[in-house]
Amino acid sequence: MTTSPSLDQLHPQFEKAGQEHVFRFWEDLSSEDQARLLQRASEVDLQEVALLVETHVKGGGAHEQGFDNLEPAPFIPLPEQGGDAASWQEAEAVGAEALRAGRVAAFTVAGGQGTRLGYDGPKGTFPVTPVTQKTLFQVFAEKIARSAERFGAEIHWFILTSEINNDATVAAFKENNFFGLESDRVHFIVQGLVPAVDQDGKILMADRSTIAMTPDGHGGSLRALVRSGATALMAEKGIDCISYFQVDNPLIPCLDPAFIGFHILGKSECSSKMIPKAYPLEKVGHFCLQGGKTVVIEYSDLPEEKQQETLADGSLRFVSGSVAIHVFDRAFIERVGGGSDAKLPFHRADKKIPFVNEQGEIVKPESPNGIKFEMFVFDALPLAENPVIIEGARSENFSPVKNAEGVDSPQTCKEDQLRQYTAWLKAAGKNLASDETGLPEICFEISPRFAADKQDFVAQWEKLDPKPEIKDGVVLG
Ligand code: UTP
């Protein structure tokens, strides 16, 4: 067991950093609270906090480049959008070979708080499928199990959690017997926390003994993989391709052979899938080139005229939407998530953060009083060698559950799953009655355990004899 440093060890360090107020109420605390505070204080990276305060609180923020010489980032189009079918086939074969060789792991980031959905529990335990109400975690687990079966491979799954939801996440997996996966191939990684500070750069205390800490963002996933020893485990197992996706998107093919193949063929350190924007001002990041580097510029940062700019044929110039689907090279994660100088930057977010004042009273601010710091995973792109971007069809890749109602809600996600199943059946030669958006008249389900993606489905369906009747309430597979 590791013991926390003593107050005598920590206090001088905090004093030197101008943060000694963290121990202001020390004398009034119970011995348990003192121990908790010491433990937490020992985890604070004071050097990092000092740098963040210097850059984002006292300074004018990280240097932002203008948008004058911004170009759209090139991407590999889908065959049905004019891409070269032979290269997609080659990529698919290379990716399948990597999967068979056990070189690929799945990585889900599930450390967020899901505040917009307003669901009480880890988002991965939210039920999503149209008939059987499988949870997001179950959908991914079954897709991974199916890919393992399809490629005859041992596939490891890494899941990023946070201190807030880790125990509930692990419990959900145990209760469900790891959804049929081998438990020693599922790895939970708790992401890092960063202290929140006030407008003067002083660390905020949530109460007399608790430092106000917030998760370090999905960009923190890369250093969490390194710190937790996950990358070392990957190296031991011969895993060098990490397929990254978000917890709220059940449409994702968790292990897409063509995507993995393009990543390998391109000797890419970080590959991305782009989804053409649904409309000019869609709230997604934009894949761009700036000063020779691939970057993602958030919709909130990119001037509207750029978001709406069109080419001579009327199509959008900045068409490539970023929806956080990547393949990472393990050595790249070791580099940017480890001790090298190439690190993901932090971003500042001003928030209302309850805090304890000098009198020891808890204050619930009415307006933003504090600053939290987060890293974004797409900031890895400009640090990567040979970044590859391929096109993905939205209908096969992306329909997140973000909000309780309206866009990106459980309802829209359920409908998109139904559209996806209907499109898969059509690709296999079976037409179902549907409306002009592809939404079928009946509610049914294709089990991810049966097929993990469209191509897999077509092959699986072919093998079925006799073919089942597709009617309301049916679960295929
Ligand atoms: P979102 O930006 O949608 O945030 O995260 P969220 O926390 O899930 O939801 P809101 O904004 O509170 O409603 C995108 C993905 O990144 C993960 C989330 O779990 C989700 O898969 N994430 C986000 C982390 O793993 N850690 C973080 O610190 C933030």
Boltz pocket constraint, residues with backbone or C-beta under 6 A from the ligand:
constraints:
  - pocket:
      binder: B
      contacts: [[A, 109], [A, 110], [A, 111], [A, 112], [A, 113], [A, 114], [A, 115], [A, 116], [A, 117], [A, 123], [A, 160], [A, 191], [A, 215], [A, 216], [A, 217], [A, 218], [A, 245], [A, 246], [A, 247], [A, 248], [A, 402]]
      max_distance: 6.0
